[in-house]
Amino acid sequence: MHNGKVPRYAVGLMRDLVYCILMQIEYQKNMLKEQTEEEYLKNIKKSIAEYEEDHGGSFEELYGHLMTHEIDERDDSMDLTIWKDLIKELRELQTKMRGELG
């Protein structure tokens, strides 16, 4: 079960769901610390593209007409909220980066 990337002691710990989630959170925090804004921007764009592929169009085209409470009532509300937040974060980051350049 050891693949050379995960320490042997961690393999057993990963069977514990709570500990596994905590390890993932810690990993993500460290990744964010080391990530440049360009890499972060690239990852956001990749995530948005995955949502667009899964849903067959852009958020604005498919769900832009829905109010927040209407999104909350849908079965896929969590995905739509994350997608919407990613778009908002992308725009904010692009605005920030343009401001630093100009």
PANU-349252 format. One record per residue: residue in one letter; x, y, z of N, C-alpha, C in turn. Coordinates in steps of 0.05 Angstrom, whole numbers, plus 5000, padded with zeros to 4 digits. Last residue first. Example, Ala and Ser with C-alpha at 12.3 -4.5 7.8 and 13.67 -1.06 7.14 Angstrom:
// PANU-349252
S525749555142527349795143525850015157 A526448865156524649105156526449345156 
// end
This chain:
// PANU-349252
G498959644734498459914724499360134741 L499959184763501459234738501259524729 E496459214804499259194811500959254786 G491559204777492259434793495259444800 R491658684757491658904738492559164753 M491158394805493658374789493858594769 K486058544821488358604838490958604822 T483058334779482958624785485458704801 Q484157784787484957924762484958224765 L481857714838484757674834485757814808 E476457814826477857974846480957954842 R475457404789475157684781476657864800 L476356954821477856994797477757284789 E472357014860475157024868476957074844 K467856934827468157184842471157224850 I468756414811468556624791469056894804 L468456154861470956144845470956364824 D463156244875465256364891467956364876 K460655924836460156214837462356364852 W462555424853463055524826462755824825 I460255394904463155384901463955504874 T454855404889455955614906458955624904 L454454934858453855194846455055424862 D455554544897457254574874456954854861 M451254634932454054664942455954704918 S446554544902447154814912450054844920 D444054124876446954164871447854444881 D438754174890440253944900443253974897 R436754844908437354634889438954414902 E436455264944434255064944434854824925 D440655604932440655454957438655234958 I438755844886441055664884441155484909 E434956164909434155964889436355754886 H437956504940436056324954435056104935 T440656794899442156624918440256424932 M437156734836437956884860439256684879 L439056594768437956504794438956684817 H441556744722438856864727437756794754 G446056424718446356714724443756854731 Y446155904702444955964728445056254736 L447955884648446255674659444755764685 E451156334638449156244618447056064631 E454356374684452556594676450356504657 F457255894681455455944704453356154696 S457455594615458455774636456355814658 G456554884602456355174596457455334619 G456054364623455454414595455154704588 H457654174672454954274670454154354641 D462953994664460953814678458153904673 E465254454641465054204626462954014638 E464854814683463554874658463254624641 Y467954554722465154594727463654644701 E472954594695471854334702468854354707 A473655144693473354994668472154724673 I474355244748472055364734471455204708 S479254984755476854904770474354994756 K482555294722482255014717479654904730 K482255794747481255764720480755474713 I484855654795482055754795480855714768 N489955534775488355324789485455404790 K491656034756491455804737489655584750 L491756324803489956404782489456174762 Y495956054828493356054840491156124820 E500156184793499355904797496555884809 E500156734801499656624774498856334776 E501556784855498856874846498156764818 T504756174876504856454867501956534858 Q504755774935503655834908503956124901 E506055684987508155664967507255744939 K501155725014503455895022505555905001 L498155324989497455604985499655794993 M500654865009500654924980500055214975 N499354905063502154925055502354985025 K493854835060494955075072497855115063 Q493554305039492554535023493654795033 Y495754015082497054015056496254255039 E491754115120494554215125496054225099 I487453855096487354145102490154255105 Q489353325096488853465071488753765074 M489653225151492053215135491753365109 L484153255162485953445174488653455159 I482352805133481453075126483353285137 C484952405163485552435135484752715125 Y482552455212485352515210486152565181 V477352285197477852555208480752635205 L478251755178477251965161477752245171 D483551345182481851495200480851745184 R487051175144484551025147482551165165 M491551475151489651565130487051405131 L494651195186493151415196491051515176 G497150825151495250735172493550955182 V500251205123498451025108496350915128 A503851445156501451595148499351415134 Y508051115162506351155185503751285177 R510451155110509150905118507250945142 P509151755073510651615094509051365104 V507951745005506651785030508351625051 K511051594962510551884967509451934994 G511251044960513751194958513451494963 N506650774970507250844942509851004939 H504250235007506050465007506950524978 M501649765000500050005000501750255000 
// end
